[in-house]
Amino acid sequence: MPSKHVKPHRRWPFFAVLAGVVLIAATIYVGRIGVEDVGIGGSDEEASTGEPVQESTSPEPDPEELRLAAEGELQDQLDAEVAAYVDAMADENLYVSVAVDDGEFHLDYNGDEQHESASIVKTEILMMMLVEYGTVDQIPDWAMDAAELMIRDSDNEATNEIFFGCWDDPHAAIRQAHIDFGLENTEPFEPEERWGQTLTTANDQLTVLDTALFEGTLTAEQVAVSRDLMGSLSDSQQWGVNAAAEEDETVWMKNGWDVREVVDGEWVVNSIGVIGGDTDQPIEMSIMTGGSVSEEEGIDRVEDLAEITREVIDTDPYAGDQP
């Protein structure tokens, strides 16, 4: 309720004197606060500058969220560049899969699509042999000799020696190996179960590389065997993912190719490998292709895709965030 208006009395001389006393006292008190600063009204910095101190209330960015965002940018780039390459080939028979991992980012293009392995499955057979004998000194000379031919020269007869000579039921053994090595989308090609027609994926082949070439499932001694064989391929095998390697970079790899007669002789050409495996940031890469009209065409396509993939994984996705 509004108060009633009251006519003022003539008391202004008294109030004027009183107001003067109060004003003087207030001036003295405020002056002391300014000199002695009792912590009321801000910090020393605020008192000296006359401006309030701004405290940040924004939370620090989560490193994993930043990494995932950066990975997403690289994934979009890989998708776009591989798709553009495939479109440029104007070949309706061509199909490709790519997977790459540099320890920080994992990218793939059709990474879980199954392809016939061809001879890249020989890396898994080598792993099976190493596990079967337990220690390297227990491997018979005939098996080690065959393993060298199997990997360095991609010799099929040597592969058969190991495959049918080390296990009573090699088909059951390799089916179990797919499970033991964590190859979620790798399985036999039914009904023949020929080792070269094993169905696998680009992502599963990164798991093969990680298992064969780095300690974990295999011991350091066993890994040394894999690195030695896959790092010293014969001249005829010097193609594939090594096209993406820089000068003097170590490469451990295995290639594979085959003709699919059931589809008018189209070529399956694959390559898997680790670039810079002896550095702190190795790059694991698998390139799988099908539909080429010749081995040479397939090799060219694999190497083009390897170079594209290397360029993408080497891109710094954080560069745009720098001041």
Protein Blocks (a to p, Z undefined) as FASTA:
>chain_A
ZZdddddddfklmmmmmmmmmmmmmmmmmmmmmmnonoiaiafklmmnopacdddfbdcd
dfklmmmmmmmmmmmmmmmmmmmmmmmnopakbccdddddehjaccdehklbccdfkjml
mmmmmmmmmmmnopamlpcfklmmmmmmmmmnopaklmmmmmmmmpmblmlmmmmmmmmn
opakgccddfklpakloccdfklmmmmmmmmmpghjbcfklmmmmmmmmmmccfklmgcj
klmpcehiacdddddddddfkngoiacddddddehklbmbdcddddddehiabfklmmmm
mmmmmmmmmmmmmpcfklmmpZZ
